[in-house]
Structures are given as C-alpha cells and as structure tokens.
C-alpha cells in the first residue's frame, strides 16, 4: 500500500499544479506535464515491473489495446516539454493555445494514471 501512497502523492502534486495552470508560466506548465508523466510512469512500473520507458509502452499495449499508445504519447509529450525549447510553438502554435490544451493533456494523463492504478500486475 505504501507504494501506491507515493504515487498518489505525486498525482496530488500534479493536480495542484494543474489547478494553477491558468495563471502559470510556460515553464511551470511544462514542469507539470513532466511531473504528471512521472506519476504515470511509477504506476506503470508497478503494473509491468522495472523496465524502461519504451518497454513499458510495449508491455502495456500487449496487456490492453490502446493503453500503450496512450502511455507512449504522454512519454513523447513529456520528452518534448522537457527537452525542446520550441515545443510550445511547434506543438500548439502559441502560448495561448498551449494554455487552452494544457488541461486536456493533464486530464488524459490523469485518466491513464487512474486506469493503470486499477490494473493488476502483469
């Protein structure tokens, strides 16, 4: 149960960051995406075992069609948010559009987190 509490704490932090998103800077929103991804990542590792990001996506897809694809999309979003300075302009066109889409991206990640949390270990 303790392992789930740690991921729950990470999710709670991501949720608080989400609530601040409308008044957040680009850097804070990008950080929130990264934190949410890592909350999902840690739960996914509970489901499939200790393995790398790409292997997790493959294992999840083998377990349930579409879940691995959703995980991979979130992973790629996190990578771009963390490592590509022009991420916002390239993906969303503007900071204003990013702010509009940010909540949807975070809600998708939250759904994935909750869905994985309910899965049994493979």
KELO-944171 format. One line per field, with one value per residue: residue number from 0; residue in one letter; x negated, z negated, y negated of N, C-alpha, C, O, CB in turn. Coordinates in pm, 1 decimal. Each point is the difference from the previous one (the first is absolute). Glycine has a CB too. Example, Ala and Ser with C-alpha at 12.3 -4.5 7.8 and 13.67 -1.06 7.14 Angstrom:
2
n = 0,1 $
res = A,S $
n_X = -1319.0,-154.2 $
n_Z = -780.0,196.6 $
n_Y = 569.0,-222.3 $
ca_X = 89.0,-82.0 $
ca_Z = 0.0,-6.0 $
ca_Y = -119.0,-119.0 $
c_X = -90.0,77.0 $
c_Z = 0.0,-73.0 $
c_Y = -120.0,-109.0 $
o_X = -103.6,-50.9 $
o_Z = -66.5,-16.9 $
o_Y = 1.9,-110.8 $
cb_X = 292.8,-67.5 $
cb_Z = -58.1,231.4 $
cb_Y = 115.4,173.6 $
END
This chain:
122
n = 0,1,2,3,4,5,6,7,8,9,10,11,12,13,14,15,16,17,18,19,20,21,22,23,24,25,26,27,28,29,30,31,32,33,34,35,36,37,38,39,40,41,42,43,44,45,46,47,48,49,50,51,52,53,54,55,56,57,58,59,60,61,62,63,64,65,66,67,68,69,70,71,72,73,74,75,76,77,78,79,80,81,82,83,84,85,86,87,88,89,90,91,92,93,94,95,96,97,98,99,100,101,102,103,104,105,106,107,108,109,110,111,112,113,114,115,116,117,118,119,120,121 $
res = X,X,X,X,X,X,X,X,X,X,X,X,X,X,X,X,X,X,X,X,X,X,X,X,X,X,X,X,X,X,X,X,X,X,X,X,X,X,X,X,X,X,X,X,X,X,X,X,X,X,X,X,X,X,X,X,X,X,X,X,X,X,X,X,X,X,X,X,X,X,X,X,X,X,X,X,X,X,X,X,X,X,X,X,X,X,X,X,X,X,X,X,X,X,X,X,X,X,X,X,X,X,X,X,X,X,X,X,X,X,X,X,X,X,X,X,X,X,X,X,X,X $
n_X = -82.5,-295.4,52.6,263.4,-149.2,-191.5,238.9,162.5,-239.9,-0.3,307.5,-34.9,-214.3,191.7,236.1,-178.7,-81.2,307.6,51.3,-226.5,131.2,118.1,-293.4,-230.8,-200.4,68.8,-123.0,276.4,77.2,-275.9,39.9,284.6,-122.0,-202.3,213.8,179.0,-243.9,-51.1,310.8,-30.4,-274.4,116.5,246.8,-191.0,-169.3,270.3,35.4,-285.3,-158.2,-166.9,78.6,-143.0,232.7,16.4,89.7,259.5,100.7,-18.2,161.6,248.7,34.0,18.4,240.1,191.1,-15.5,-155.7,-233.0,-233.1,135.9,11.2,-304.6,-90.5,154.8,-149.2,-287.2,37.2,94.7,-268.2,-185.9,123.0,-17.8,-317.1,-97.0,163.4,-139.3,254.1,183.0,166.8,-53.0,51.5,282.1,156.8,-104.4,-110.2,-129.1,300.0,-38.6,-132.7,257.7,184.0,-165.5,-43.9,271.0,-62.7,-271.9,133.6,234.3,-209.6,-147.9,266.2,62.4,-281.7,29.8,257.0,-102.7,-244.3,176.0,149.7,-277.8,18.8,-302.0,19.2 $
n_Z = 0.0,58.7,314.8,-37.7,-175.5,245.8,200.8,-203.8,3.5,317.7,6.3,-201.1,184.9,247.1,-160.3,-66.2,305.0,82.1,-181.6,161.3,313.3,-34.8,-102.9,192.0,116.2,254.1,-270.9,-116.7,258.6,4.1,-299.8,66.2,217.6,-212.1,-215.0,198.3,90.4,-299.7,-64.8,239.8,-100.3,-265.4,133.0,211.5,-238.5,-121.2,288.2,48.6,-296.2,-67.0,329.6,86.8,-15.6,188.8,-214.8,-78.0,296.5,10.8,-263.3,88.3,275.2,-150.7,-177.5,230.2,346.3,-90.6,-222.1,206.5,119.3,-283.9,-55.9,267.7,-57.3,-277.1,126.6,203.0,-219.3,-159.2,246.8,52.7,-296.9,-9.4,274.2,129.6,-120.8,182.8,-246.4,72.6,305.2,50.6,-141.4,70.7,278.4,-273.8,-274.7,109.3,69.2,-281.9,-146.6,178.3,-72.7,-327.0,-37.8,218.7,-135.8,-280.9,108.3,139.0,-275.7,-156.2,191.0,-56.6,-312.7,4.3,194.8,-179.6,-265.6,127.4,87.5,-199.9,-16.9,330.9 $
n_Y = 120.4,-119.0,15.8,-170.7,-225.7,-65.5,-34.8,-188.8,-205.2,-13.9,-69.8,-242.1,-136.9,15.7,-146.2,-253.2,-31.2,-5.5,-252.2,-168.5,58.2,-288.6,-104.8,196.6,-195.8,155.6,103.2,98.5,169.2,154.6,91.5,128.8,192.6,110.2,74.3,169.3,180.3,78.9,82.6,204.3,115.6,113.8,152.4,142.4,128.3,135.8,143.8,120.7,51.2,-234.3,-85.5,-250.5,-180.4,242.3,213.1,-175.2,13.0,312.8,52.0,-173.1,150.5,283.2,-112.6,-100.7,10.6,-286.7,49.0,-41.2,-258.5,-140.0,53.3,-134.9,-272.7,-38.5,44.5,-233.4,-211.4,41.8,-51.5,-279.8,-101.1,54.0,-134.6,-261.5,-306.7,79.7,187.4,-245.0,-4.6,306.3,24.9,-266.1,-153.3,-117.8,63.8,21.1,305.5,63.1,-94.6,192.9,259.9,-39.8,143.5,222.0,76.9,44.6,189.7,199.9,31.1,72.1,243.5,126.5,-7.8,167.2,230.7,75.6,17.6,258.9,172.2,248.8,-92.1,57.7 $
ca_X = 82.5,-87.0,-40.2,110.2,6.1,-100.2,50.6,113.0,-56.3,-46.7,118.7,56.4,-83.9,32.3,133.4,-12.7,-61.9,104.2,89.8,-68.7,-43.7,51.9,-79.0,-138.0,-89.0,-26.6,-92.4,73.7,89.1,-85.0,-40.3,117.2,10.9,-105.6,33.8,112.7,-52.2,-72.1,100.6,49.6,-112.4,-20.2,110.7,-20.6,-104.8,63.0,79.3,-80.9,-131.2,-104.8,-47.5,-12.8,118.8,51.6,43.8,126.5,105.0,23.7,63.2,137.1,78.6,27.1,98.3,130.1,-13.6,16.8,-60.0,-140.6,-6.6,24.4,-119.3,-106.9,30.1,-32.2,-146.0,-54.1,36.0,-90.7,-133.7,-1.8,15.7,-123.3,-124.8,8.1,34.9,108.5,111.3,132.1,30.5,11.7,112.6,125.4,6.6,-16.4,18.4,144.3,54.8,-53.1,80.2,131.4,-12.1,-71.1,93.2,34.6,-116.1,-11.6,112.3,-33.0,-100.8,67.0,78.3,-94.4,-47.6,105.1,23.5,-112.6,5.5,98.3,-44.3,-78.8,-136.6,-11.8 $
ca_Z = 0.0,-6.8,135.0,59.5,-66.4,61.2,129.9,-29.0,-35.8,124.6,73.9,-68.7,36.2,138.5,0.3,-49.2,107.8,100.7,-46.3,16.3,139.8,70.6,-37.5,-4.0,111.4,88.4,-68.6,-103.3,64.9,52.7,-117.3,-41.6,92.0,-35.4,-128.4,21.1,68.4,-93.5,-84.4,81.6,17.5,-120.0,-8.9,108.0,-45.2,-92.7,81.3,90.4,-55.9,23.8,137.7,59.5,48.4,123.1,-32.2,-72.8,99.8,70.4,-93.0,-24.9,121.9,1.9,-105.8,36.5,122.5,-11.5,-121.8,30.2,90.5,-81.3,-82.0,87.8,36.2,-117.0,-10.2,103.1,-39.6,-108.7,56.9,73.2,-96.8,-77.8,73.5,122.7,-33.2,84.8,-14.4,-2.9,131.9,98.1,-28.5,-24.9,77.8,-84.7,-142.6,-26.9,37.2,-96.2,-122.1,26.6,14.1,-114.6,-88.4,65.0,-9.9,-138.7,-29.3,64.2,-84.1,-124.0,33.8,16.2,-134.3,-74.3,66.4,-32.9,-143.2,-20.2,65.9,-79.2,47.2,106.9 $
ca_Y = -120.4,-116.2,-38.4,-75.2,-129.5,-86.3,-42.7,-87.4,-130.0,-60.6,-41.4,-115.7,-114.7,-34.4,-59.5,-137.6,-76.5,-18.0,-105.8,-127.9,-11.5,-116.3,-117.0,44.9,-29.8,114.2,91.1,72.2,97.2,106.7,77.4,76.6,113.6,94.0,61.8,89.3,118.1,85.6,66.3,111.3,91.4,80.5,95.0,97.6,93.2,93.8,93.2,82.4,28.2,-99.9,3.6,-132.5,-69.4,60.1,135.7,-12.7,-23.8,126.4,93.6,-45.4,22.9,143.8,30.0,-58.0,-78.5,-144.4,-55.5,-25.1,-115.9,-119.3,-19.1,-46.8,-138.9,-81.9,1.9,-89.1,-136.2,-36.3,-20.1,-126.8,-109.0,-10.8,-13.6,-78.8,-138.1,-50.1,94.0,-64.5,-54.7,109.0,89.3,-70.5,-122.6,-118.6,23.6,-3.4,131.2,96.2,-12.3,58.8,145.4,55.6,72.1,127.0,88.7,45.4,90.1,126.9,63.7,41.4,119.5,109.6,31.8,70.3,127.5,87.6,26.3,107.7,122.9,94.0,17.0,99.6 $
c_X = -86.6,-43.3,108.3,13.1,-99.4,47.8,120.6,-45.9,-50.4,116.9,63.1,-80.1,31.6,136.9,-3.6,-65.3,100.4,92.9,-61.2,-29.3,46.6,-81.4,-149.0,-77.6,-14.3,-88.6,72.6,93.7,-79.7,-46.8,116.0,21.2,-102.4,33.1,115.7,-46.3,-67.8,93.7,54.4,-108.6,-17.4,113.4,-15.3,-106.8,53.4,76.5,-90.7,-137.0,-99.7,-57.0,-3.3,130.7,62.3,52.2,132.3,114.0,35.8,72.7,145.0,89.1,34.0,104.9,141.1,-20.0,29.7,-68.5,-147.3,-18.0,22.2,-121.3,-113.3,21.7,-33.3,-151.3,-62.9,31.6,-94.6,-141.1,-9.7,10.2,-129.7,-120.8,3.5,46.5,118.2,124.4,136.8,37.9,22.8,124.6,133.4,14.6,-20.8,17.9,148.3,65.2,-47.7,80.9,139.1,-5.1,-61.4,92.1,39.0,-114.8,-14.8,113.8,-20.8,-101.9,62.2,82.0,-91.6,-52.8,103.3,28.1,-111.1,2.7,93.4,-43.1,-78.6,-138.5,-4.2,-84.1 $
c_Z = 0.0,138.1,66.1,-62.5,60.8,136.0,-18.0,-35.6,124.2,83.0,-63.6,31.2,142.2,8.0,-49.3,104.5,111.1,-38.2,19.5,145.5,69.1,-28.2,-3.6,121.7,86.6,-71.3,-106.2,60.9,56.9,-113.2,-49.3,89.2,-36.7,-130.0,15.4,71.1,-100.9,-102.8,73.5,13.8,-121.0,-21.3,106.6,-39.5,-102.4,77.6,78.9,-56.2,37.9,138.9,54.5,56.8,122.5,-25.2,-76.9,99.1,72.4,-89.7,-27.8,120.7,13.9,-99.9,37.8,118.5,-25.3,-120.9,22.6,90.1,-77.4,-87.0,84.4,40.1,-115.6,-19.2,100.8,-30.0,-109.5,52.3,70.3,-95.1,-77.6,82.7,124.0,-30.9,80.4,-3.3,11.9,138.1,102.3,-21.9,-4.3,77.0,-79.8,-146.4,-35.4,34.3,-95.1,-128.1,17.9,2.3,-121.8,-88.8,60.8,-10.5,-141.4,-37.1,66.2,-83.7,-129.8,23.9,9.1,-135.9,-73.9,59.7,-33.4,-147.5,-31.0,60.6,-97.3,60.0,103.4,-50.2 $
c_Y = -126.4,-47.9,-84.8,-137.7,-98.0,-50.0,-92.9,-140.5,-72.1,-48.8,-123.2,-126.0,-45.2,-67.0,-144.5,-89.7,-27.7,-115.0,-139.0,-33.2,-127.6,-125.7,31.7,-45.9,124.8,102.4,82.1,104.3,116.2,90.5,87.4,121.4,107.4,73.5,97.8,126.4,92.8,64.1,122.2,106.8,91.4,100.2,108.3,101.6,98.3,107.3,94.8,36.3,-108.1,19.5,-142.1,-52.1,68.1,140.5,-2.5,-18.2,129.3,100.2,-38.8,25.5,148.1,41.1,-47.9,-93.4,-147.9,-60.9,-32.1,-120.1,-129.7,-32.4,-57.9,-146.4,-94.6,-8.3,-96.2,-146.2,-49.0,-26.1,-135.0,-118.4,-23.2,-44.6,-88.9,-142.7,-53.9,89.0,-67.0,-51.3,111.5,84.8,-74.1,-130.2,-126.9,39.1,1.0,133.9,108.8,-3.7,60.7,153.0,68.6,83.3,133.9,100.1,55.1,95.0,135.5,76.8,50.5,126.4,120.9,45.0,84.7,137.3,99.5,39.5,117.0,133.4,87.7,10.9,111.7,115.8 $
o_X = 38.6,-10.3,-30.1,38.7,30.6,-15.4,18.2,62.5,18.1,-6.3,44.9,57.0,15.3,18.2,68.4,37.2,-0.8,35.9,72.2,-51.0,-75.3,-0.6,-79.5,56.4,39.3,25.6,-25.0,14.5,42.5,-4.2,-21.3,33.1,31.1,-17.2,-1.1,42.2,23.5,-30.1,13.5,28.0,-18.4,-24.1,24.4,12.3,-49.0,9.3,23.7,-70.1,29.4,-64.3,42.9,98.7,120.8,103.5,83.3,103.7,118.1,94.4,87.4,115.3,108.7,70.2,99.0,-77.7,103.2,-34.9,-48.2,-95.5,-67.0,-38.8,-67.6,-95.5,-54.3,-52.7,-89.1,-83.2,-48.0,-64.3,-96.5,-68.9,-33.9,-86.5,-105.7,116.5,76.1,85.4,85.7,111.6,92.1,65.2,101.2,110.3,-52.1,54.0,43.1,82.6,75.4,35.7,54.7,90.8,12.5,-35.8,7.8,22.2,-29.5,-21.5,34.8,13.1,-34.6,-0.8,32.1,-9.8,-32.5,23.9,27.9,-34.6,-20.3,58.5,-68.0,-19.7,60.9,-23.1 $
o_Z = 56.8,23.6,66.7,67.6,14.0,32.3,77.0,38.2,13.5,60.0,70.8,21.5,26.1,77.8,54.9,16.0,59.9,85.3,19.7,30.4,77.5,80.2,-55.9,104.0,-40.0,7.6,-13.2,-54.4,-9.7,15.6,-40.1,-48.9,-1.9,-9.1,-60.3,-34.6,2.0,-49.0,-58.9,-13.6,15.6,-46.3,-27.3,31.6,-7.8,-43.6,0.2,59.7,79.7,28.5,-67.9,10.9,2.8,54.2,17.4,-12.1,19.0,43.9,-7.5,-14.6,45.8,17.8,-24.5,-7.2,-57.1,2.6,-42.5,-14.9,24.8,-14.7,-42.0,5.4,21.5,-31.8,-34.7,24.3,5.1,-40.3,-19.8,17.1,-32.4,-50.5,54.6,-33.7,-50.8,88.1,75.0,46.0,81.3,96.7,47.7,7.7,52.1,-31.0,-83.8,-76.3,-33.4,-54.5,-93.0,-50.0,-16.1,-39.9,-71.3,-28.1,-18.5,-74.1,-58.4,-18.6,-47.3,-81.9,-53.9,-26.4,-55.0,-73.5,-30.5,-35.0,-97.1,-31.1,-90.3,119.1,-18.9,73.6 $
o_Y = -102.1,-120.3,-98.9,-95.3,-118.4,-117.7,-94.3,-98.9,-121.1,-107.3,-90.2,-107.0,-119.3,-93.7,-86.5,-116.2,-107.6,-81.1,-97.8,-107.8,-59.0,-93.4,-75.6,-33.9,109.5,120.2,119.8,109.4,115.1,122.0,114.4,108.0,119.1,121.5,107.3,110.3,120.8,108.8,107.2,119.1,120.7,111.4,117.6,118.3,112.7,114.8,120.8,81.7,-89.1,101.1,-93.3,72.7,23.8,38.9,88.9,65.2,29.2,65.8,86.3,40.6,35.3,99.6,68.9,-95.2,-35.4,-118.0,-104.9,-76.2,-100.3,-115.9,-93.9,-77.6,-108.3,-106.6,-77.5,-87.4,-113.2,-96.9,-73.9,-100.5,-113.8,-71.6,-31.4,-21.3,-82.3,-9.3,46.6,24.2,-7.2,39.4,51.4,-54.2,-98.6,106.1,79.2,50.0,91.5,104.5,59.3,66.4,121.4,110.8,100.1,117.8,118.1,96.0,102.7,120.9,108.2,91.9,106.0,119.8,105.2,95.8,116.0,112.8,73.0,103.8,-48.7,-23.9,105.4,96.0 $
cb_X = 141.7,-68.0,-107.6,78.8,42.3,-165.7,-100.5,66.8,-81.5,-194.3,-6.2,26.8,-197.3,-158.3,30.2,-53.3,-221.1,-48.5,23.5,-48.3,78.0,226.4,273.7,15.5,-163.8,-4.4,-162.9,-28.6,119.2,-70.2,-142.9,70.2,50.9,-149.9,-79.2,114.6,-55.2,-171.6,48.3,125.6,-92.4,-102.0,126.7,54.2,-122.5,9.0,159.0,189.2,20.7,9.1,50.2,-333.1,-218.2,-264.2,-323.5,-222.5,-198.8,-299.9,-311.2,-202.9,-219.8,-300.7,-283.4,162.4,-39.4,247.6,210.9,51.4,149.7,284.6,137.5,65.3,236.1,270.9,98.5,107.1,289.7,202.6,72.1,172.9,278.8,177.1,57.6,-67.4,-313.5,-258.5,-232.3,-147.7,-228.3,-313.0,-257.3,-112.1,202.5,29.4,-265.3,-80.8,-67.2,-264.4,-181.6,-31.1,-33.6,-119.5,79.6,128.7,-83.6,-93.4,119.0,34.5,-142.0,9.5,136.1,-53.5,-101.2,76.3,93.3,-101.3,-27.6,117.5,60.6,226.2,-152.5,44.8 $
cb_Z = -178.3,-245.3,-47.7,-20.1,-223.7,-154.0,27.1,-115.6,-239.7,-62.5,-0.8,-204.1,-181.4,3.4,-92.4,-250.6,-115.0,-29.4,-186.5,-254.0,-68.9,-89.7,-76.1,-236.5,-97.2,195.5,55.0,-92.7,64.3,173.0,-23.4,-38.8,185.3,125.9,-58.7,44.0,210.6,80.6,-51.7,140.2,130.3,-54.0,-63.8,139.2,50.7,-131.0,17.5,126.7,-70.7,-274.0,101.6,40.2,-91.7,78.6,-22.6,-186.9,10.2,94.5,-95.9,-141.5,65.4,55.7,-145.9,-232.3,191.1,113.6,-97.9,-10.9,165.7,13.5,-107.0,79.8,133.6,-75.7,-44.0,143.0,55.8,-118.0,47.9,179.7,12.3,-96.6,-138.9,165.8,-7.7,57.7,-219.9,-285.6,-136.9,-80.6,-175.3,-229.8,95.4,217.0,37.0,121.9,272.1,153.0,34.3,180.5,259.0,47.3,-16.1,186.3,201.0,15.9,39.3,244.6,146.9,4.3,177.9,253.9,50.0,11.8,215.7,216.4,53.0,29.8,311.4,-185.6,-202.0,105.4 $
cb_Y = 228.4,199.8,308.5,309.3,232.0,242.0,309.7,296.9,209.5,255.6,327.7,257.2,200.0,286.4,313.7,202.7,210.0,325.7,258.1,141.7,304.8,196.0,-8.7,229.8,-283.0,-269.8,-280.8,-311.7,-298.5,-271.2,-296.0,-317.6,-272.6,-268.2,-312.4,-306.7,-254.4,-253.2,-327.6,-276.0,-290.7,-301.7,-298.4,-291.3,-287.9,-296.7,-293.3,-189.4,333.1,-111.0,326.7,-18.3,-235.3,-176.1,-13.1,-165.8,-265.3,-106.3,-41.7,-215.1,-232.8,-64.3,-86.8,112.0,237.8,146.1,235.2,317.8,243.1,167.8,285.1,312.6,188.3,172.5,316.2,271.7,156.2,233.4,322.0,214.1,167.8,248.3,252.3,231.2,47.6,-92.8,91.1,-88.8,-196.3,-35.4,94.2,156.5,218.0,-256.5,-186.8,-297.3,-164.6,-129.0,-267.1,-271.4,-158.1,-305.8,-318.5,-241.2,-247.4,-311.1,-300.1,-221.4,-256.5,-331.6,-246.6,-206.5,-318.9,-316.1,-235.2,-221.1,-315.2,-277.7,-72.0,152.1,-186.6,-273.6 $
END
